[in-house]
Amino acid sequence: MSESANPIKMSVWAALFISIACQAEAQLDPLATDIFALPEDTRRTSSLEEKVYIDPNADPLGIDALMRPIDTQHTSEYLEKLSSGSPSSPAVATDLGGNWTLNLSGGTVGSAYLHLVQNMDAVFGRGTLASSTAGKASVFRATSASGYMAKDVLHLDLLDTHNLILYRCTLTAGRDSLLGSFSAYDASGQRWSGTAQGRRVI
């Protein structure tokens, strides 16, 4: 009797286990879980839920640093150093203020008598230009002067306002002397050059 009861018990336990397993499997909803979701699918669905905020003032190209306005002080200093018409240093050791005689030789012969004023590197003034020819008396004409100092070099323009002749001088300046050259330009388009030598008149 006990031997026949043992297979019956086993069959009952087997039937009970199968019914419990089937009921648990029937309650499992594969669509309600993410066990079948691949990693890229999870990433795709999560990115759809994120909200993206765009700043209208943002720099999309990353060129804000390049588009900043240049410092005008540094720009003027840079141009001042590069410009051939500007002095390289505002500090000038020689004071050229006073009365000067400047002799011009070459093409035309004459002397300029100038009263110069210097303000920092700017040099300007007025005077007369005397020119003479063989056998004739000197002719004096009003002359204006303007220029600047670059270290120890004086760049000075003399303008004969009567004949409209420009004398552009480049002179090495000492305490009481000037030495260099000039180029002259007249209203008809002619040009000539020569030497210039000056001294301070006490």
Summary of the structure (lengths in Angstrom):
residues: 202
radius of gyration: 49.2
end to end distance: 154.3
largest distance: 169.3
contacts: 458
relative contact order: 0.11
helix: 25%
strand: 39%
